[in-house]
Amino acid sequence: MEELKKVLEGQIALMKPELQEKVKGLSMDTKMSLMAILAMHSRYSERATMRQVMTEVLSDFQSVLAGVMTDNPEQTADSARRLANHRIPVGGLLPYLGIENITDERLAILNGFNDSVEGNALKLAAAAEAGDMTTAASLVGPIASGCVACHGVFRGQPGLSNLLR
């Protein structure tokens, strides 16, 4: 928990003051929810932007599809796990979501998107490892739907954030 708190503090230190103020004003429930999402990841970048991370996620998703289509459970499972444990971009997720979205109400939906994308990716990996490629294939759609839903809420013009120092 202390290690995650340090990660979050390091991310906040990279933010411009107006974003820092918004983040510090979030409820404890929202902060704990964000820390829970961070806890699911073990790769934090000091350079990769959200666009670069999402390009990696897309590549992993395409590799999942290739594994499913070629009946390759190992490729499918490995790619799905990589997708679920995607890199966290420099400064964390918040600088890329738009300052207008840094509210308790708006950020509350992140958990659902996280479950839809990363949770289903882990289920897909488990199914592939068990040799159940039919179940693995059935989870591709829910993962894609989670991606599209999150983009619909949080992604404006793809690119860099102007909320990092």
C-alpha positions in Angstrom: 0.0 0.0 0.0 2.8 2.4 0.9 4.5 1.6 -2.4 1.4 2.4 -4.4 1.0 5.6 -2.4 4.5 6.6 -3.5 3.7 5.8 -7.1 0.6 8.0 -7.0 2.5 10.8 -5.2 5.1 10.6 -7.9 2.5 10.9 -10.6 0.9 13.9 -8.9 4.3 15.6 -8.7 4.5 15.5 -12.6 1.1 17.2 -13.0 0.5 20.8 -13.5 -0.9 22.7 -10.5 -4.5 22.9 -11.8 -4.6 19.1 -12.2 -2.9 18.5 -8.9 -5.7 20.5 -7.2 -8.4 18.5 -8.9 -6.8 15.2 -7.9 -6.2 16.3 -4.3 -9.9 17.2 -4.2 -11.1 13.8 -5.1 -12.8 11.7 -2.4 -11.0 9.0 -0.5 -13.2 6.4 -2.2 -12.1 7.6 -5.6 -8.4 7.7 -4.6 -8.7 4.2 -3.2 -10.3 3.0 -6.4 -7.5 4.6 -8.5 -4.9 2.9 -6.3 -6.7 -0.5 -6.7 -6.5 0.0 -10.5 -2.8 0.9 -10.2 -2.2 -2.2 -8.0 -3.3 -4.4 -10.9 -0.3 -3.2 -12.9 3.4 -3.8 -12.5 4.8 -1.8 -15.3 5.1 2.0 -15.0 6.7 4.1 -17.7 8.7 7.2 -17.2 8.5 8.1 -20.9 5.6 6.4 -22.7 2.5 8.6 -23.3 -1.1 7.3 -23.1 -1.2 7.2 -26.9 1.9 5.0 -26.9 0.5 2.7 -24.2 -2.8 2.4 -26.1 -0.9 1.5 -29.2 0.8 -1.3 -27.2 -2.7 -2.4 -26.0 -4.0 -2.4 -29.5 -1.0 -4.6 -30.6 -1.7 -7.0 -27.8 -5.4 -7.1 -28.7 -4.5 -7.9 -32.3 -2.2 -10.6 -31.1 -5.0 -12.1 -29.0 -7.2 -12.1 -32.2 -4.4 -13.8 -34.1 -4.0 -16.4 -31.4 -7.8 -17.1 -31.3 -8.0 -17.2 -35.1 -5.1 -19.7 -35.4 -6.2 -21.8 -32.4 -3.0 -20.9 -30.6 -3.8 -20.9 -26.9 -0.3 -19.9 -25.8 -0.2 -16.8 -27.9 -3.7 -16.0 -26.9 -3.1 -16.3 -23.2 0.3 -14.5 -23.3 -1.1 -11.6 -25.3 -4.2 -11.3 -23.1 -2.1 -11.2 -20.0 0.1 -8.5 -21.5 -3.0 -6.5 -22.4 -4.4 -6.8 -18.9 -1.1 -5.7 -17.4 -0.5 -2.8 -19.8 2.1 -0.2 -19.0 0.9 2.8 -17.0 1.9 6.0 -18.9 4.2 8.7 -17.6 2.2 10.7 -15.0 -0.4 8.0 -14.6 -3.8 7.8 -16.3 -5.4 11.0 -15.0 -3.4 13.6 -17.1 -4.7 12.1 -20.3 -8.4 11.9 -19.3 -9.1 15.6 -19.6 -9.3 17.9 -16.6 -13.1 18.1 -16.9 -13.3 14.4 -16.2 -11.3 14.5 -12.9 -14.4 14.3 -10.7 -15.6 11.6 -8.4 -18.6 10.9 -10.5 -16.7 10.7 -13.8 -13.9 8.5 -12.5 -16.3 6.1 -10.8 -16.9 4.5 -14.2 -13.3 3.6 -14.6 -13.8 0.4 -12.5 -16.4 -0.8 -14.9 -14.2 -0.2 -17.9 -11.3 -1.8 -16.2 -13.4 -4.9 -15.4 -14.7 -5.0 -19.0 -11.2 -4.8 -20.6 -8.6 -6.1 -18.2 -10.9 -8.4 -16.2 -12.2 -10.1 -19.4 -8.6 -10.2 -20.8 -7.6 -12.3 -17.7 -10.7 -14.5 -18.1 -9.8 -14.9 -21.8 -6.2 -15.9 -20.9 -7.4 -18.5 -18.3 -9.8 -20.0 -20.9 -7.1 -20.2 -23.5 -4.7 -21.8 -21.1 -7.4 -24.4 -20.3 -7.8 -25.1 -24.0 -11.2 -23.6 -24.2 -10.8 -21.4 -27.2 -14.5 -21.1 -27.7 -14.9 -19.3 -24.4 -11.7 -17.3 -25.1 -13.2 -16.2 -28.4 -16.5 -15.2 -26.8 -14.6 -12.7 -24.6 -13.1 -10.8 -27.5 -16.3 -8.7 -28.1 -16.7 -7.6 -24.5 -13.1 -6.5 -24.4 -13.5 -4.5 -27.5 -16.8 -3.0 -26.2 -15.0 -1.9 -23.0 -12.3 -0.2 -25.0 -14.8 1.6 -27.2 -16.9 2.7 -24.2 -13.9 4.1 -22.4 -12.7 6.0 -25.5 -16.2 7.4 -25.9 -16.1 8.9 -22.4 -12.4 9.9 -21.9 -10.7 10.2 -25.3 -11.0 13.5 -27.0 -8.5 14.2 -29.7 -5.9 11.4 -29.4 -2.4 12.7 -28.5 -0.4 14.2 -25.7 -1.7 15.8 -22.5 -1.3 19.5 -21.8 -1.7 18.7 -18.1 1.8 17.4 -17.5 4.6 19.7 -16.5 
